[in-house]
Amino acid sequence: MASQRSSPSLFSNWKLDLIAAAGEFIGTTLFLLFSLGAVQTVNTNVGANSDGTSGGTDVNANDVTRLLGFYYICSAFGFALFAIASIFYRFTGSIFNPSVSLALVLIGVITPIRFLLISFAQMLGGIVAAAILAGLTPGELNVGVALNAGTNRAQGLFIEMFTTGTLVLSVLMLAAEKHQFTPFAPLGFGMVLFVVMLMSIQYTGGAVNTARAFGPAVVQGDFDSYHWIYWLGPTLGGLMATGIYVFLKKNHYWRINPGQDSTDVRDSAMARATHTPSISHPVHNPPTGNGMSEFKLQNSHVSNV
């Protein structure tokens, strides 16, 4: 019986995998519908008050209007991720991003089958969100991402890599690792997305998500010759975040700053100098939960969430 539990069939939880994929499809659709809606609002208003030329989030207006538009879009993406992720976090993990899915399958949190299903669901959600938005709003849909005229392809690639990698790392450290902030992880996701988009939106349009770039490109029928940047960049970012996470886990990062998640007054900075923790009050316990634990690192055990 123990051997059966240690080596489950690849399709043993296919019903749960399908439910998770359905949840990711709905969640990604809603997240991108409201986020892209903000992009459409900014580009529509700017188009009505400028010379009419526009390209994704590279709006053509005075500096103040342009920066306010960027801030509006970044805020919408951050708050939308926080809000929609809070709804779906309990049963899908609120991934909404193929690069996050890639990281989770690499560390063993989800199976390869679930990875394929939810990644497809996320990409489909991006298309459906853009299609719904095209039907809901007047005028031509204009929510795609594009490189700024002064940004070359290498710069765009690495901007997408570092920004997506930072977002993926936040998911691994806030959600895959279990600690006192884990129930509030969606708030962290939204804040991180807001911050990385503030940096990248001027140069790449701030995709930070292949589904976000692919969906509008399909609906608008507008694939730039460098569209591959929005696939390779986030994928490299997911791999980078996974590498950092594995490095931290293998080197027992929780021992560097013991008691960081404790609310016991005895773990306060000044108290540590005079108090020796008793056996009943350990401060070196590693995080627990569905993240890649020491057992998984040593035994290559795959957990099916």
C-alpha positions as CSV (number, residue, x, y, z in Angstrom):
1,M,0.0,0.0,0.0
2,A,2.9,2.3,0.8
3,S,4.5,1.6,-2.6
4,Q,1.2,2.5,-4.3
5,R,1.2,5.9,-2.7
6,S,4.8,6.6,-3.4
7,S,4.4,6.0,-7.2
8,P,1.0,7.2,-8.3
9,S,-0.1,7.0,-11.9
10,L,0.6,10.1,-14.0
11,F,-3.2,10.3,-14.7
12,S,-4.4,9.2,-11.2
13,N,-5.7,12.7,-10.4
14,W,-6.9,13.7,-13.9
15,K,-10.3,14.9,-12.6
16,L,-8.6,17.3,-10.2
17,D,-6.2,18.3,-12.9
18,L,-9.1,19.2,-15.2
19,I,-10.8,21.2,-12.4
20,A,-7.5,23.0,-11.7
21,A,-7.2,23.8,-15.4
22,A,-10.8,25.1,-15.5
23,G,-10.1,27.3,-12.5
24,E,-6.9,28.7,-14.1
25,F,-8.8,29.4,-17.3
26,I,-11.5,31.4,-15.5
27,G,-9.0,33.1,-13.3
28,T,-6.6,34.1,-16.0
29,T,-9.5,35.3,-18.2
30,L,-10.8,37.5,-15.4
31,F,-7.4,38.8,-14.4
32,L,-6.5,39.7,-18.0
33,L,-9.9,41.1,-18.8
34,F,-9.8,43.7,-16.1
35,S,-6.0,44.4,-16.6
36,L,-6.2,44.7,-20.3
37,G,-9.3,46.8,-19.9
38,A,-7.2,49.4,-18.2
39,V,-4.7,49.4,-21.1
40,Q,-7.6,49.9,-23.5
41,T,-8.9,52.8,-21.4
42,V,-5.6,54.6,-21.4
43,N,-4.9,54.0,-25.1
44,T,-8.4,55.1,-26.1
45,N,-8.3,58.3,-24.1
46,V,-4.8,59.1,-25.2
47,G,-5.7,58.5,-28.8
48,A,-8.6,60.9,-28.5
49,N,-6.4,63.7,-27.0
50,S,-3.2,63.3,-29.1
51,D,-2.3,63.0,-32.7
52,G,-3.9,59.6,-32.8
53,T,-0.8,57.4,-33.1
54,S,-0.3,54.7,-30.5
55,G,1.4,51.4,-30.1
56,G,0.4,49.1,-27.2
57,T,1.3,50.9,-24.0
58,D,3.8,53.2,-25.7
59,V,1.4,56.1,-25.7
60,N,2.0,59.3,-27.6
61,A,1.2,62.2,-25.4
62,N,2.9,64.7,-23.1
63,D,5.2,63.3,-20.4
64,V,2.7,63.8,-17.5
65,T,-0.1,62.1,-19.3
66,R,2.1,59.3,-20.4
67,L,3.5,58.6,-16.9
68,L,0.0,58.8,-15.4
69,G,-1.2,56.3,-18.0
70,F,1.7,54.0,-17.1
71,Y,0.9,54.3,-13.4
72,Y,-2.8,53.6,-14.1
73,I,-2.0,50.4,-16.1
74,C,0.5,49.1,-13.6
75,S,-1.9,49.7,-10.7
76,A,-4.7,47.9,-12.6
77,F,-2.5,44.9,-13.2
78,G,-1.3,44.8,-9.6
79,F,-4.8,45.2,-8.0
80,A,-6.4,42.9,-10.5
81,L,-3.9,40.1,-9.7
82,F,-4.4,40.7,-6.0
83,A,-8.2,40.6,-6.3
84,I,-8.6,37.7,-8.7
85,A,-5.8,35.7,-7.1
86,S,-7.5,36.0,-3.7
87,I,-10.6,34.4,-5.2
88,F,-8.9,31.4,-6.8
89,Y,-6.0,31.0,-4.5
90,R,-7.6,28.3,-2.4
91,F,-8.1,25.7,-5.1
92,T,-5.8,26.6,-8.0
93,G,-3.0,28.5,-6.4
94,S,-3.9,31.5,-8.6
95,I,-1.0,30.9,-11.0
96,F,-2.3,32.7,-14.1
97,N,1.1,32.6,-15.8
98,P,2.8,29.8,-17.7
99,S,6.2,30.8,-16.3
100,V,4.9,30.2,-12.8
101,S,3.5,26.9,-13.9
102,L,6.9,25.9,-15.3
103,A,8.6,26.7,-12.0
104,L,6.0,24.7,-10.0
105,V,6.4,21.6,-12.2
106,L,10.2,21.8,-12.0
107,I,10.2,21.9,-8.1
108,G,7.6,19.1,-8.0
109,V,4.6,21.0,-6.7
110,I,2.5,20.0,-9.7
111,T,2.7,17.1,-12.1
112,P,3.7,17.3,-15.7
113,I,0.1,16.6,-16.8
114,R,-1.3,19.4,-14.6
115,F,1.4,21.7,-16.0
116,L,0.4,21.0,-19.6
117,L,-3.3,21.4,-18.8
118,I,-3.1,24.7,-16.8
119,S,-0.5,26.2,-19.2
120,F,-2.9,25.6,-22.1
121,A,-5.8,27.0,-20.0
122,Q,-3.8,30.1,-19.2
123,M,-2.9,30.8,-22.8
124,L,-6.5,30.2,-23.8
125,G,-7.6,32.6,-21.1
126,G,-5.4,35.3,-22.5
127,I,-7.1,34.9,-25.9
128,V,-10.6,34.8,-24.5
129,A,-10.0,37.9,-22.3
130,A,-8.8,39.9,-25.3
131,A,-11.7,38.7,-27.4
132,I,-14.3,39.6,-24.7
133,L,-12.7,43.0,-24.3
134,A,-12.8,43.6,-28.0
135,G,-16.6,43.0,-27.9
136,L,-17.2,45.0,-24.8
137,T,-15.3,48.2,-25.7
138,P,-15.9,50.5,-28.7
139,G,-13.3,51.1,-31.3
140,E,-10.3,49.1,-32.3
141,L,-8.7,46.9,-29.7
142,N,-5.3,48.2,-28.7
143,V,-3.9,46.3,-25.8
144,G,-0.8,44.6,-27.2
145,V,2.7,44.9,-26.0
146,A,5.6,46.3,-28.1
147,L,9.2,47.3,-27.7
148,N,9.8,51.0,-27.3
149,A,11.5,52.5,-30.4
150,G,14.8,52.8,-28.4
151,T,14.7,49.3,-26.9
152,N,16.6,46.6,-28.8
153,R,15.6,42.9,-28.7
154,A,18.4,41.9,-26.3
155,Q,17.3,44.6,-23.9
156,G,13.7,43.6,-24.2
157,L,14.5,39.9,-23.7
158,F,16.4,40.5,-20.5
159,I,13.9,43.0,-19.1
160,E,11.2,40.4,-19.5
161,M,13.4,37.7,-18.0
162,F,14.3,39.7,-14.9
163,T,10.8,41.1,-14.3
164,T,9.1,37.7,-14.8
165,G,11.8,36.0,-12.7
166,T,11.1,38.3,-9.8
167,L,7.4,37.6,-10.0
168,V,7.9,33.9,-10.2
169,L,10.3,34.0,-7.2
170,S,7.7,35.8,-5.2
171,V,5.2,33.0,-5.9
172,L,7.8,30.4,-4.8
173,M,8.8,32.2,-1.6
174,L,5.3,33.4,-0.6
175,A,3.1,30.5,-1.7
176,A,5.1,27.3,-2.3
177,E,6.9,28.0,1.0
178,K,4.5,27.8,3.9
179,H,4.8,30.5,6.6
180,Q,2.7,33.1,8.3
181,F,2.4,35.3,5.3
182,T,1.3,32.5,3.0
183,P,-2.5,33.2,3.4
184,F,-1.8,36.7,2.2
185,A,0.4,35.7,-0.7
186,P,-2.0,37.2,-3.4
187,L,-1.3,40.6,-1.9
188,G,2.4,40.0,-2.4
189,F,1.9,38.8,-6.0
190,G,0.0,42.0,-6.8
191,M,2.6,44.3,-5.2
192,V,5.5,42.6,-7.0
193,L,3.7,42.7,-10.4
194,F,3.0,46.4,-9.9
195,V,6.6,47.1,-9.1
196,V,8.2,45.2,-12.0
197,M,5.7,46.7,-14.4
198,L,6.6,50.2,-13.3
199,M,10.1,49.4,-14.5
200,S,9.3,47.5,-17.7
201,I,6.2,49.1,-19.2
202,Q,8.1,51.9,-20.9
203,Y,10.5,49.5,-22.6
204,T,8.6,46.3,-23.4
205,G,5.0,47.1,-22.6
206,G,5.4,45.1,-19.3
207,A,4.1,41.7,-20.4
208,V,5.7,39.7,-17.5
209,N,3.5,36.9,-18.8
210,T,3.4,35.0,-22.1
211,A,-0.4,34.7,-21.9
212,R,-0.8,38.4,-21.6
213,A,1.3,39.0,-24.7
214,F,-0.1,36.1,-26.8
215,G,-3.8,36.7,-26.2
216,P,-4.0,40.2,-27.6
217,A,-1.6,39.3,-30.5
218,V,-4.0,36.6,-31.6
219,V,-7.2,38.7,-31.3
220,Q,-5.6,41.8,-32.9
221,G,-3.8,39.7,-35.5
222,D,-0.6,41.6,-34.8
223,F,2.5,39.5,-34.3
224,D,5.7,41.5,-34.3
225,S,8.8,39.9,-35.6
226,Y,10.2,40.0,-32.1
227,H,7.1,38.4,-30.5
228,W,9.3,35.5,-29.5
229,I,10.8,37.8,-26.8
230,Y,7.6,37.5,-24.8
231,W,7.9,33.7,-24.8
232,L,11.6,33.2,-24.3
233,G,12.1,36.1,-21.8
234,P,9.4,34.9,-19.3
235,T,10.5,31.3,-19.7
236,L,14.1,32.2,-18.8
237,G,12.8,34.2,-15.9
238,G,10.9,31.2,-14.6
239,L,14.1,29.1,-14.9
240,M,16.1,31.8,-13.2
241,A,13.6,32.0,-10.3
242,T,13.6,28.2,-9.9
243,G,17.4,28.1,-9.8
244,I,17.5,30.7,-7.0
245,Y,14.8,28.9,-5.1
246,V,16.6,25.5,-5.3
247,F,19.8,27.1,-4.3
248,L,18.2,28.7,-1.2
249,K,16.5,25.4,-0.2
250,K,19.6,23.3,-0.6
251,N,21.5,25.7,1.6
252,H,18.8,25.8,4.3
253,Y,18.0,29.5,4.0
254,W,15.8,29.4,7.1
255,R,18.9,28.9,9.2
256,I,20.3,32.3,8.1
257,N,17.7,34.3,10.0
258,P,16.1,31.9,12.5
259,G,12.8,32.9,14.0
260,Q,12.0,35.3,11.3
261,D,8.3,34.1,11.2
262,S,8.0,33.9,14.9
263,T,5.6,36.1,16.9
264,D,7.1,35.0,20.2
265,V,8.6,37.9,22.2
266,R,11.5,35.7,23.1
267,D,12.7,35.8,19.5
268,S,12.9,39.6,19.6
269,A,16.3,41.0,18.6
270,M,17.4,42.1,22.1
271,A,15.9,39.0,23.8
272,R,18.0,36.7,21.7
273,A,21.2,37.9,23.5
274,T,19.9,36.7,26.9
275,H,17.5,33.9,26.0
276,T,18.5,30.4,25.0
277,P,15.6,28.7,23.2
278,S,14.4,25.6,25.0
279,I,13.7,22.3,23.3
280,S,10.0,23.1,23.2
281,H,10.7,26.4,21.4
282,P,12.8,25.6,18.3
283,V,13.8,28.4,16.0
284,H,15.6,26.5,13.3
285,N,12.6,24.6,11.9
286,P,12.4,24.7,8.1
287,P,9.3,26.0,6.4
288,T,6.7,23.3,5.7
289,G,4.0,22.7,3.2
290,N,3.8,22.1,-0.6
291,G,7.1,23.8,-1.4
292,M,10.2,21.8,-2.3
293,S,11.2,20.5,1.1
294,E,14.5,18.8,2.1
295,F,12.8,15.4,1.6
296,K,12.0,16.3,-2.0
297,L,15.5,17.6,-2.7
298,Q,17.1,14.4,-1.3
299,N,14.6,11.9,-2.7
300,S,13.3,13.5,-5.9
301,H,9.8,13.0,-4.6
302,V,7.0,14.6,-6.7
303,S,4.1,16.0,-4.8
304,N,0.7,16.2,-6.5
305,V,-1.3,19.2,-5.3
